[in-house]
């Protein structure tokens, strides 16, 4: 399958959900792909304790410097204040450097995130239903 076809298919798939927010979470120190995975897994478990039903897709992206990562998220059922509280309490970064936007499908965040799927970077999809976490580890 061609790369553009795969990216388009993932973007279409991501776009089927009625997401509420598109967020970027930035670390205050250098974080590897593996460390980002650990932190994002912990964030997802935190959501499970705080929110009965939620959905999240996250992708890890290298900074342009190539020295650290940050994550982009599409979320549903999670208040962005909860994300910022977790990020600050874990001392991962500063709230002012996190970016949360109301999700507008026409702006293409679902396709922006999909372009990282084939770049040998980490990502995951989690959908909880009645506080039962269902993870789809796709890579």
N, CA, C and O atoms as a GROMACS GRO file, in nm:
protein
  556
    1UNK      N    1   0.084  -0.118   0.000
    1UNK     CA    2   0.000   0.000   0.000
    1UNK      C    3   0.089   0.125   0.000
    1UNK      O    4   0.187   0.131   0.074
    2UNK      N    5   0.055   0.220  -0.081
    2UNK     CA    6   0.132   0.344  -0.088
    2UNK      C    7   0.117   0.422   0.043
    2UNK      O    8   0.013   0.418   0.109
    3UNK      N    9   0.222   0.492   0.076
    3UNK     CA   10   0.225   0.571   0.200
    3UNK      C   11   0.110   0.671   0.207
    3UNK      O   12   0.045   0.684   0.311
    4UNK      N   13   0.084   0.742   0.100
    4UNK     CA   14  -0.024   0.841   0.101
    4UNK      C   15  -0.160   0.774   0.118
    4UNK      O   16  -0.249   0.830   0.182
    5UNK      N   17  -0.176   0.655   0.062
    5UNK     CA   18  -0.302   0.582   0.077
    5UNK      C   19  -0.321   0.540   0.222
    5UNK      O   20  -0.430   0.551   0.277
    6UNK      N   21  -0.214   0.491   0.285
    6UNK     CA   22  -0.220   0.451   0.425
    6UNK      C   23  -0.251   0.571   0.514
    6UNK      O   24  -0.337   0.562   0.602
    7UNK      N   25  -0.183   0.682   0.493
    7UNK     CA   26  -0.208   0.802   0.573
    7UNK      C   27  -0.351   0.850   0.557
    7UNK      O   28  -0.415   0.888   0.655
    8UNK      N   29  -0.401   0.848   0.436
    8UNK     CA   30  -0.539   0.891   0.410
    8UNK      C   31  -0.637   0.799   0.483
    8UNK      O   32  -0.734   0.846   0.542
    9UNK      N   33  -0.612   0.668   0.479
    9UNK     CA   34  -0.701   0.572   0.546
    9UNK      C   35  -0.703   0.594   0.697
    9UNK      O   36  -0.810   0.593   0.758
   10UNK      N   37  -0.585   0.614   0.757
   10UNK     CA   38  -0.581   0.642   0.901
   10UNK      C   39  -0.649   0.774   0.932
   10UNK      O   40  -0.724   0.784   1.029
   11UNK      N   41  -0.624   0.875   0.852
   11UNK     CA   42  -0.688   1.005   0.874
   11UNK      C   43  -0.839   0.994   0.868
   11UNK      O   44  -0.909   1.053   0.950
   12UNK      N   45  -0.890   0.920   0.770
   12UNK     CA   46  -1.034   0.898   0.760
   12UNK      C   47  -1.086   0.823   0.882
   12UNK      O   48  -1.190   0.858   0.938
   13UNK      N   49  -1.012   0.720   0.925
   13UNK     CA   50  -1.050   0.642   1.043
   13UNK      C   51  -1.054   0.732   1.167
   13UNK      O   52  -1.150   0.729   1.243
   14UNK      N   53  -0.948   0.811   1.188
   14UNK     CA   54  -0.944   0.901   1.303
   14UNK      C   55  -1.058   1.002   1.297
   14UNK      O   56  -1.112   1.042   1.400
   15UNK      N   57  -1.095   1.044   1.178
   15UNK     CA   58  -1.198   1.146   1.161
   15UNK      C   59  -1.339   1.098   1.184
   15UNK      O   60  -1.432   1.180   1.187
   16UNK      N   61  -1.360   0.968   1.200
   16UNK     CA   62  -1.495   0.916   1.222
   16UNK      C   63  -1.548   0.947   1.362
   16UNK      O   64  -1.669   0.955   1.383
   17UNK      N   65  -1.457   0.964   1.458
   17UNK     CA   66  -1.496   0.993   1.596
   17UNK      C   67  -1.532   1.141   1.610
   17UNK      O   68  -1.478   1.226   1.539
   18UNK      N   69  -1.622   1.170   1.700
   18UNK     CA   70  -1.660   1.308   1.731
   18UNK      C   71  -1.568   1.360   1.841
   18UNK      O   72  -1.610   1.376   1.956
   19UNK      N   73  -1.443   1.387   1.807
   19UNK     CA   74  -1.345   1.434   1.904
   19UNK      C   75  -1.384   1.569   1.960
   19UNK      O   76  -1.453   1.647   1.895
   20UNK      N   77  -1.340   1.596   2.083
   20UNK     CA   78  -1.368   1.725   2.145
   20UNK      C   79  -1.248   1.818   2.139
   20UNK      O   80  -1.263   1.939   2.121
   21UNK      N   81  -1.128   1.761   2.155
   21UNK     CA   82  -1.007   1.845   2.159
   21UNK      C   83  -0.892   1.783   2.081
   21UNK      O   84  -0.877   1.661   2.070
   22UNK      N   85  -0.811   1.872   2.029
   22UNK     CA   86  -0.682   1.838   1.970
   22UNK      C   87  -0.578   1.908   2.057
   22UNK      O   88  -0.581   2.031   2.071
   23UNK      N   89  -0.488   1.832   2.115
   23UNK     CA   90  -0.392   1.887   2.211
   23UNK      C   91  -0.249   1.853   2.172
   23UNK      O   92  -0.223   1.752   2.106
   24UNK      N   93  -0.158   1.938   2.213
   24UNK     CA   94  -0.015   1.912   2.203
   24UNK      C   95   0.042   1.923   2.343
   24UNK      O   96   0.026   2.025   2.410
   25UNK      N   97   0.110   1.818   2.387
   25UNK     CA   98   0.173   1.815   2.520
   25UNK      C   99   0.324   1.818   2.502
   25UNK      O  100   0.381   1.734   2.434
   26UNK      N  101   0.386   1.917   2.564
   26UNK     CA  102   0.530   1.939   2.550
   26UNK      C  103   0.600   1.915   2.683
   26UNK      O  104   0.554   1.962   2.787
   27UNK      N  105   0.709   1.843   2.678
   27UNK     CA  106   0.788   1.816   2.798
   27UNK      C  107   0.883   1.932   2.826
   27UNK      O  108   0.921   2.006   2.735
   28UNK      N  109   0.920   1.947   2.952
   28UNK     CA  110   1.015   2.053   2.988
   28UNK      C  111   1.159   2.002   2.987
   28UNK      O  112   1.252   2.077   3.018
   29UNK      N  113   1.177   1.877   2.951
   29UNK     CA  114   1.311   1.817   2.942
   29UNK      C  115   1.310   1.719   2.825
   29UNK      O  116   1.204   1.685   2.773
   30UNK      N  117   1.427   1.673   2.785
   30UNK     CA  118   1.437   1.580   2.672
   30UNK      C  119   1.374   1.446   2.708
   30UNK      O  120   1.404   1.387   2.812
   31UNK      N  121   1.287   1.398   2.621
   31UNK     CA  122   1.216   1.272   2.643
   31UNK      C  123   1.227   1.186   2.517
   31UNK      O  124   1.196   1.232   2.407
   32UNK      N  125   1.271   1.062   2.535
   32UNK     CA  126   1.284   0.968   2.424
   32UNK      C  127   1.147   0.912   2.386
   32UNK      O  128   1.048   0.933   2.455
   33UNK      N  129   1.144   0.841   2.275
   33UNK     CA  130   1.020   0.775   2.232
   33UNK      C  131   0.974   0.676   2.338
   33UNK      O  132   0.855   0.671   2.371
   34UNK      N  133   1.066   0.597   2.392
   34UNK     CA  134   1.029   0.497   2.494
   34UNK      C  135   0.975   0.563   2.620
   34UNK      O  136   0.876   0.516   2.677
   35UNK      N  137   1.037   0.671   2.664
   35UNK     CA  138   0.990   0.741   2.784
   35UNK      C  139   0.854   0.805   2.758
   35UNK      O  140   0.768   0.806   2.846
   36UNK      N  141   0.834   0.856   2.638
   36UNK     CA  142   0.704   0.913   2.603
   36UNK      C  143   0.597   0.805   2.612
   36UNK      O  144   0.487   0.831   2.663
   37UNK      N  145   0.626   0.685   2.564
   37UNK     CA  146   0.530   0.574   2.572
   37UNK      C  147   0.490   0.548   2.717
   37UNK      O  148   0.372   0.532   2.748
   38UNK      N  149   0.588   0.546   2.806
   38UNK     CA  150   0.560   0.523   2.948
   38UNK      C  151   0.469   0.632   3.002
   38UNK      O  152   0.370   0.604   3.070
   39UNK      N  153   0.501   0.757   2.971
   39UNK     CA  154   0.420   0.869   3.022
   39UNK      C  155   0.279   0.869   2.963
   39UNK      O  156   0.183   0.899   3.034
   40UNK      N  157   0.266   0.837   2.837
   40UNK     CA  158   0.133   0.835   2.776
   40UNK      C  159   0.050   0.718   2.830
   40UNK      O  160  -0.072   0.732   2.846
   41UNK      N  161   0.113   0.605   2.857
   41UNK     CA  162   0.041   0.493   2.920
   41UNK      C  163  -0.008   0.532   3.059
   41UNK      O  164  -0.120   0.499   3.097
   42UNK      N  165   0.076   0.603   3.134
   42UNK     CA  166   0.036   0.648   3.268
   42UNK      C  167  -0.077   0.750   3.258
   42UNK      O  168  -0.170   0.747   3.340
   43UNK      N  169  -0.070   0.839   3.161
   43UNK     CA  170  -0.177   0.938   3.141
   43UNK      C  171  -0.309   0.868   3.110
   43UNK      O  172  -0.413   0.906   3.163
   44UNK      N  173  -0.304   0.767   3.026
   44UNK     CA  174  -0.425   0.692   2.991
   44UNK      C  175  -0.483   0.620   3.113
   44UNK      O  176  -0.604   0.619   3.132
   45UNK      N  177  -0.398   0.562   3.196
   45UNK     CA  178  -0.445   0.496   3.319
   45UNK      C  179  -0.505   0.598   3.415
   45UNK      O  180  -0.602   0.568   3.484
   46UNK      N  181  -0.448   0.717   3.420
   46UNK     CA  182  -0.502   0.826   3.502
   46UNK      C  183  -0.642   0.863   3.454
   46UNK      O  184  -0.733   0.881   3.535
   47UNK      N  185  -0.660   0.874   3.323
   47UNK     CA  186  -0.793   0.902   3.269
   47UNK      C  187  -0.892   0.795   3.312
   47UNK      O  188  -1.006   0.824   3.347
   48UNK      N  189  -0.848   0.671   3.309
   48UNK     CA  190  -0.937   0.560   3.345
   48UNK      C  191  -0.988   0.574   3.488
   48UNK      O  192  -1.102   0.541   3.518
   49UNK      N  193  -0.903   0.625   3.577
   49UNK     CA  194  -0.944   0.644   3.717
   49UNK      C  195  -1.035   0.765   3.734
   49UNK      O  196  -1.117   0.769   3.826
   50UNK      N  197  -1.022   0.862   3.645
   50UNK     CA  198  -1.094   0.988   3.661
   50UNK      C  199  -1.222   1.000   3.578
   50UNK      O  200  -1.314   1.072   3.616
   51UNK      N  201  -1.228   0.929   3.466
   51UNK     CA  202  -1.336   0.947   3.369
   51UNK      C  203  -1.393   0.810   3.332
   51UNK      O  204  -1.318   0.718   3.299
   52UNK      N  205  -1.525   0.797   3.337
   52UNK     CA  206  -1.588   0.668   3.308
   52UNK      C  207  -1.573   0.627   3.162
   52UNK      O  208  -1.540   0.512   3.134
   53UNK      N  209  -1.596   0.718   3.072
   53UNK     CA  210  -1.591   0.686   2.929
   53UNK      C  211  -1.510   0.793   2.858
   53UNK      O  212  -1.539   0.912   2.870
   54UNK      N  213  -1.410   0.751   2.784
   54UNK     CA  214  -1.329   0.846   2.708
   54UNK      C  215  -1.264   0.775   2.590
   54UNK      O  216  -1.257   0.652   2.585
   55UNK      N  217  -1.217   0.854   2.498
   55UNK     CA  218  -1.142   0.804   2.383
   55UNK      C  219  -1.020   0.894   2.364
   55UNK      O  220  -1.028   1.015   2.386
   56UNK      N  221  -0.909   0.834   2.324
   56UNK     CA  222  -0.787   0.910   2.299
   56UNK      C  223  -0.707   0.841   2.189
   56UNK      O  224  -0.694   0.719   2.185
   57UNK      N  225  -0.655   0.923   2.101
   57UNK     CA  226  -0.552   0.881   2.006
   57UNK      C  227  -0.435   0.973   2.033
   57UNK      O  228  -0.452   1.095   2.041
   58UNK      N  229  -0.317   0.917   2.046
   58UNK     CA  230  -0.198   1.003   2.060
   58UNK      C  231  -0.090   0.955   1.965
   58UNK      O  232  -0.077   0.836   1.934
   59UNK      N  233  -0.012   1.051   1.919
   59UNK     CA  234   0.106   1.022   1.839
   59UNK      C  235   0.223   1.101   1.895
   59UNK      O  236   0.208   1.214   1.941
   60UNK      N  237   0.337   1.039   1.891
   60UNK     CA  238   0.461   1.100   1.938
   60UNK      C  239   0.530   1.164   1.817
   60UNK      O  240   0.531   1.107   1.708
   61UNK      N  241   0.586   1.282   1.836
   61UNK     CA  242   0.657   1.350   1.728
   61UNK      C  243   0.789   1.403   1.782
   61UNK      O  244   0.796   1.455   1.893
   62UNK      N  245   0.894   1.390   1.703
   62UNK     CA  246   1.022   1.450   1.739
   62UNK      C  247   1.015   1.600   1.718
   62UNK      O  248   0.956   1.647   1.621
   63UNK      N  249   1.077   1.676   1.810
   63UNK     CA  250   1.095   1.819   1.787
   63UNK      C  251   1.185   1.837   1.666
   63UNK      O  252   1.258   1.746   1.628
   64UNK      N  253   1.181   1.953   1.607
   64UNK     CA  254   1.266   1.979   1.490
   64UNK      C  255   1.414   1.968   1.524
   64UNK      O  256   1.496   1.944   1.436
   65UNK      N  257   1.449   1.985   1.651
   65UNK     CA  258   1.589   1.971   1.693
   65UNK      C  259   1.633   1.826   1.695
   65UNK      O  260   1.753   1.798   1.690
   66UNK      N  261   1.537   1.732   1.702
   66UNK     CA  262   1.570   1.590   1.708
   66UNK      C  263   1.619   1.543   1.843
   66UNK      O  264   1.666   1.430   1.856
   67UNK      N  265   1.608   1.628   1.945
   67UNK     CA  266   1.660   1.593   2.078
   67UNK      C  267   1.552   1.547   2.175
   67UNK      O  268   1.584   1.492   2.280
   68UNK      N  269   1.426   1.570   2.142
   68UNK     CA  270   1.318   1.534   2.234
   68UNK      C  271   1.189   1.513   2.155
   68UNK      O  272   1.179   1.547   2.038
   69UNK      N  273   1.092   1.456   2.224
   69UNK     CA  274   0.962   1.432   2.164
   69UNK      C  275   0.855   1.518   2.232
   69UNK      O  276   0.878   1.576   2.338
   70UNK      N  277   0.741   1.525   2.168
   70UNK     CA  278   0.620   1.578   2.228
   70UNK      C  279   0.505   1.494   2.172
   70UNK      O  280   0.526   1.415   2.080
   71UNK      N  281   0.386   1.510   2.225
   71UNK     CA  282   0.274   1.428   2.180
   71UNK      C  283   0.157   1.513   2.136
   71UNK      O  284   0.128   1.619   2.192
   72UNK      N  285   0.089   1.463   2.033
   72UNK     CA  286  -0.036   1.521   1.987
   72UNK      C  287  -0.146   1.424   2.026
   72UNK      O  288  -0.129   1.302   2.015
   73UNK      N  289  -0.260   1.476   2.072
   73UNK     CA  290  -0.371   1.393   2.116
   73UNK      C  291  -0.501   1.439   2.053
   73UNK      O  292  -0.522   1.559   2.034
   74UNK      N  293  -0.587   1.346   2.023
   74UNK     CA  294  -0.728   1.371   1.998
   74UNK      C  295  -0.801   1.307   2.115
   74UNK      O  296  -0.780   1.190   2.145
   75UNK      N  297  -0.887   1.384   2.182
   75UNK     CA  298  -0.956   1.331   2.300
   75UNK      C  299  -1.106   1.357   2.293
   75UNK      O  300  -1.154   1.451   2.230
   76UNK      N  301  -1.176   1.268   2.360
   76UNK     CA  302  -1.320   1.281   2.377
   76UNK      C  303  -1.352   1.235   2.518
   76UNK      O  304  -1.307   1.128   2.561
   77UNK      N  305  -1.430   1.314   2.591
   77UNK     CA  306  -1.470   1.276   2.726
   77UNK      C  307  -1.369   1.313   2.834
   77UNK      O  308  -1.385   1.273   2.949
   78UNK      N  309  -1.265   1.389   2.798
   78UNK     CA  310  -1.162   1.428   2.894
   78UNK      C  311  -1.152   1.580   2.895
   78UNK      O  312  -1.127   1.642   2.792
   79UNK      N  313  -1.172   1.640   3.011
   79UNK     CA  314  -1.157   1.785   3.025
   79UNK      C  315  -1.009   1.820   3.012
   79UNK      O  316  -0.924   1.754   3.073
   80UNK      N  317  -0.976   1.923   2.935
   80UNK     CA  318  -0.836   1.959   2.917
   80UNK      C  319  -0.772   2.004   3.048
   80UNK      O  320  -0.650   1.992   3.064
   81UNK      N  321  -0.852   2.054   3.142
   81UNK     CA  322  -0.797   2.090   3.274
   81UNK      C  323  -0.742   1.966   3.344
   81UNK      O  324  -0.644   1.976   3.418
   82UNK      N  325  -0.803   1.852   3.322
   82UNK     CA  326  -0.755   1.726   3.380
   82UNK      C  327  -0.620   1.687   3.319
   82UNK      O  328  -0.532   1.638   3.390
   83UNK      N  329  -0.605   1.709   3.191
   83UNK     CA  330  -0.478   1.682   3.124
   83UNK      C  331  -0.369   1.771   3.182
   83UNK      O  332  -0.261   1.724   3.217
   84UNK      N  333  -0.397   1.901   3.191
   84UNK     CA  334  -0.298   1.995   3.244
   84UNK      C  335  -0.263   1.966   3.389
   84UNK      O  336  -0.148   1.978   3.430
   85UNK      N  337  -0.363   1.929   3.467
   85UNK     CA  338  -0.339   1.896   3.608
   85UNK      C  339  -0.243   1.777   3.618
   85UNK      O  340  -0.148   1.781   3.695
   86UNK      N  341  -0.269   1.674   3.541
   86UNK     CA  342  -0.182   1.557   3.542
   86UNK      C  343  -0.040   1.596   3.500
   86UNK      O  344   0.057   1.558   3.565
   87UNK      N  345  -0.029   1.670   3.391
   87UNK     CA  346   0.102   1.707   3.336
   87UNK      C  347   0.182   1.787   3.439
   87UNK      O  348   0.302   1.764   3.456
   88UNK      N  349   0.116   1.881   3.506
   88UNK     CA  350   0.184   1.963   3.608
   88UNK      C  351   0.218   1.882   3.732
   88UNK      O  352   0.330   1.892   3.784
   89UNK      N  353   0.124   1.803   3.780
   89UNK     CA  354   0.148   1.723   3.901
   89UNK      C  355   0.261   1.622   3.884
   89UNK      O  356   0.332   1.591   3.979
   90UNK      N  357   0.278   1.571   3.762
   90UNK     CA  358   0.387   1.477   3.735
   90UNK      C  359   0.516   1.550   3.701
   90UNK      O  360   0.620   1.488   3.676
   91UNK      N  361   0.510   1.683   3.701
   91UNK     CA  362   0.627   1.767   3.673
   91UNK      C  363   0.686   1.738   3.534
   91UNK      O  364   0.807   1.742   3.515
   92UNK      N  365   0.597   1.710   3.438
   92UNK     CA  366   0.641   1.678   3.303
   92UNK      C  367   0.661   1.803   3.218
   92UNK      O  368   0.742   1.804   3.125
   93UNK      N  369   0.587   1.906   3.250
   93UNK     CA  370   0.595   2.029   3.171
   93UNK      C  371   0.507   2.135   3.233
   93UNK      O  372   0.445   2.115   3.337
   94UNK      N  373   0.503   2.249   3.167
   94UNK     CA  374   0.425   2.362   3.216
   94UNK      C  375   0.297   2.375   3.136
   94UNK      O  376   0.296   2.362   3.014
   95UNK      N  377   0.188   2.401   3.208
   95UNK     CA  378   0.057   2.415   3.146
   95UNK      C  379   0.060   2.515   3.030
   95UNK      O  380  -0.004   2.494   2.928
   96UNK      N  381   0.135   2.623   3.047
   96UNK     CA  382   0.136   2.728   2.944
   96UNK      C  383   0.197   2.681   2.812
   96UNK      O  384   0.174   2.743   2.708
   97UNK      N  385   0.273   2.572   2.814
   97UNK     CA  386   0.332   2.520   2.691
   97UNK      C  387   0.249   2.410   2.627
   97UNK      O  388   0.278   2.367   2.515
   98UNK      N  389   0.146   2.364   2.698
   98UNK     CA  390   0.052   2.270   2.637
   98UNK      C  391  -0.048   2.350   2.555
   98UNK      O  392  -0.081   2.464   2.589
   99UNK      N  393  -0.094   2.291   2.448
   99UNK     CA  394  -0.188   2.360   2.360
   99UNK      C  395  -0.311   2.273   2.341
   99UNK      O  396  -0.300   2.157   2.302
  100UNK      N  397  -0.427   2.330   2.369
  100UNK     CA  398  -0.554   2.257   2.353
  100UNK      C  399  -0.645   2.340   2.263
  100UNK      O  400  -0.668   2.458   2.288
  101UNK      N  401  -0.696   2.277   2.161
  101UNK     CA  402  -0.789   2.343   2.070
  101UNK      C  403  -0.916   2.260   2.062
  101UNK      O  404  -0.913   2.137   2.066
  102UNK      N  405  -1.029   2.329   2.050
  102UNK     CA  406  -1.153   2.259   2.024
  102UNK      C  407  -1.137   2.192   1.887
  102UNK      O  408  -1.097   2.257   1.790
  103UNK      N  409  -1.169   2.065   1.882
  103UNK     CA  410  -1.150   1.989   1.758
  103UNK      C  411  -1.251   2.032   1.652
  103UNK      O  412  -1.372   2.034   1.676
  104UNK      N  413  -1.199   2.065   1.537
  104UNK     CA  414  -1.281   2.096   1.420
  104UNK      C  415  -1.233   2.006   1.308
  104UNK      O  416  -1.123   2.024   1.256
  105UNK      N  417  -1.314   1.910   1.271
  105UNK     CA  418  -1.273   1.809   1.173
  105UNK      C  419  -1.221   1.872   1.044
  105UNK      O  420  -1.127   1.821   0.984
  106UNK      N  421  -1.282   1.981   1.001
  106UNK     CA  422  -1.243   2.045   0.875
  106UNK      C  423  -1.101   2.102   0.877
  106UNK      O  424  -1.045   2.131   0.772
  107UNK      N  425  -1.043   2.118   0.995
  107UNK     CA  426  -0.907   2.173   1.004
  107UNK      C  427  -0.800   2.066   0.984
  107UNK      O  428  -0.683   2.100   0.966
  108UNK      N  429  -0.837   1.938   0.988
  108UNK     CA  430  -0.746   1.832   0.948
  108UNK      C  431  -0.652   1.775   1.052
  108UNK      O  432  -0.553   1.711   1.016
  109UNK      N  433  -0.678   1.797   1.181
  109UNK     CA  434  -0.589   1.741   1.284
  109UNK      C  435  -0.582   1.589   1.273
  109UNK      O  436  -0.478   1.529   1.300
  110UNK      N  437  -0.692   1.526   1.234
  110UNK     CA  438  -0.692   1.380   1.219
  110UNK      C  439  -0.592   1.336   1.112
  110UNK      O  440  -0.528   1.232   1.127
  111UNK      N  441  -0.578   1.412   1.005
  111UNK     CA  442  -0.481   1.379   0.900
  111UNK      C  443  -0.339   1.417   0.942
  111UNK      O  444  -0.243   1.349   0.908
  112UNK      N  445  -0.326   1.528   1.016
  112UNK     CA  446  -0.194   1.568   1.065
  112UNK      C  447  -0.136   1.456   1.152
  112UNK      O  448  -0.019   1.420   1.138
  113UNK      N  449  -0.218   1.402   1.241
  113UNK     CA  450  -0.172   1.294   1.329
  113UNK      C  451  -0.144   1.167   1.249
  113UNK      O  452  -0.049   1.094   1.280
  114UNK      N  453  -0.224   1.139   1.149
  114UNK     CA  454  -0.207   1.016   1.070
  114UNK      C  455  -0.075   1.013   0.996
  114UNK      O  456  -0.022   0.905   0.968
  115UNK      N  457  -0.019   1.128   0.963
  115UNK     CA  458   0.105   1.128   0.885
  115UNK      C  459   0.223   1.072   0.964
  115UNK      O  460   0.326   1.038   0.906
  116UNK      N  461   0.209   1.061   1.098
  116UNK     CA  462   0.318   1.007   1.179
  116UNK      C  463   0.312   0.855   1.194
  116UNK      O  464   0.407   0.794   1.243
  117UNK      N  465   0.203   0.795   1.154
  117UNK     CA  466   0.184   0.651   1.172
  117UNK      C  467   0.293   0.570   1.103
  117UNK      O  468   0.335   0.467   1.156
  118UNK      N  469   0.339   0.613   0.989
  118UNK     CA  470   0.437   0.534   0.914
  118UNK      C  471   0.579   0.588   0.926
  118UNK      O  472   0.665   0.555   0.843
  119UNK      N  473   0.606   0.668   1.025
  119UNK     CA  474   0.739   0.728   1.039
  119UNK      C  475   0.820   0.664   1.152
  119UNK      O  476   0.908   0.729   1.209
  120UNK      N  477   0.791   0.539   1.183
  120UNK     CA  478   0.865   0.467   1.287
  120UNK      C  479   0.866   0.545   1.418
  120UNK      O  480   0.969   0.556   1.485
  121UNK      N  481   0.753   0.597   1.453
  121UNK     CA  482   0.736   0.671   1.578
  121UNK      C  483   0.621   0.603   1.652
  121UNK      O  484   0.547   0.526   1.592
  122UNK      N  485   0.606   0.630   1.779
  122UNK     CA  486   0.509   0.559   1.862
  122UNK      C  487   0.373   0.629   1.862
  122UNK      O  488   0.364   0.750   1.848
  123UNK      N  489   0.268   0.549   1.876
  123UNK     CA  490   0.132   0.601   1.883
  123UNK      C  491   0.043   0.494   1.944
  123UNK      O  492   0.082   0.378   1.957
  124UNK      N  493  -0.079   0.535   1.982
  124UNK     CA  494  -0.174   0.438   2.034
  124UNK      C  495  -0.315   0.494   2.026
  124UNK      O  496  -0.335   0.614   2.012
  125UNK      N  497  -0.411   0.404   2.035
  125UNK     CA  498  -0.553   0.439   2.036
  125UNK      C  499  -0.616   0.367   2.154
  125UNK      O  500  -0.598   0.247   2.172
  126UNK      N  501  -0.690   0.441   2.236
  126UNK     CA  502  -0.760   0.382   2.349
  126UNK      C  503  -0.904   0.430   2.349
  126UNK      O  504  -0.932   0.549   2.331
  127UNK      N  505  -0.994   0.337   2.369
  127UNK     CA  506  -1.135   0.370   2.380
  127UNK      C  507  -1.185   0.301   2.506
  127UNK      O  508  -1.174   0.179   2.519
  128UNK      N  509  -1.239   0.379   2.598
  128UNK     CA  510  -1.293   0.318   2.720
  128UNK      C  511  -1.444   0.320   2.711
  128UNK      O  512  -1.504   0.413   2.656
  129UNK      N  513  -1.503   0.218   2.764
  129UNK     CA  514  -1.648   0.209   2.767
  129UNK      C  515  -1.685   0.153   2.903
  129UNK      O  516  -1.644   0.043   2.939
  130UNK      N  517  -1.763   0.229   2.977
  130UNK     CA  518  -1.804   0.188   3.111
  130UNK      C  519  -1.683   0.150   3.196
  130UNK      O  520  -1.684   0.050   3.268
  131UNK      N  521  -1.580   0.233   3.187
  131UNK     CA  522  -1.457   0.220   3.266
  131UNK      C  523  -1.378   0.093   3.235
  131UNK      O  524  -1.297   0.050   3.316
  132UNK      N  525  -1.401   0.034   3.120
  132UNK     CA  526  -1.322  -0.080   3.074
  132UNK      C  527  -1.232  -0.030   2.962
  132UNK      O  528  -1.280   0.008   2.855
  133UNK      N  529  -1.103  -0.030   2.986
  133UNK     CA  530  -1.009   0.024   2.888
  133UNK      C  531  -0.981  -0.079   2.780
  133UNK      O  532  -0.945  -0.193   2.808
  134UNK      N  533  -0.998  -0.036   2.656
  134UNK     CA  534  -0.972  -0.121   2.541
  134UNK      C  535  -0.864  -0.054   2.460
  134UNK      O  536  -0.889   0.047   2.393
  135UNK      N  537  -0.744  -0.107   2.463
  135UNK     CA  538  -0.634  -0.046   2.389
  135UNK      C  539  -0.612  -0.118   2.258
  135UNK      O  540  -0.619  -0.240   2.249
  136UNK      N  541  -0.586  -0.040   2.157
  136UNK     CA  542  -0.553  -0.094   2.027
  136UNK      C  543  -0.410  -0.055   1.997
  136UNK      O  544  -0.385   0.055   1.947
  137UNK      N  545  -0.316  -0.141   2.027
  137UNK     CA  546  -0.176  -0.111   1.999
  137UNK      C  547  -0.152  -0.152   1.855
  137UNK      O  548  -0.150  -0.270   1.821
  138UNK      N  549  -0.133  -0.053   1.771
  138UNK     CA  550  -0.129  -0.078   1.628
  138UNK      C  551   0.010  -0.092   1.570
  138UNK      O  552   0.024  -0.128   1.453
  139UNK      N  553   0.114  -0.065   1.647
  139UNK     CA  554   0.247  -0.070   1.586
  139UNK      C  555   0.331  -0.178   1.645
  139UNK      O  556   0.446  -0.196   1.605
   0.00000   0.00000   0.00000
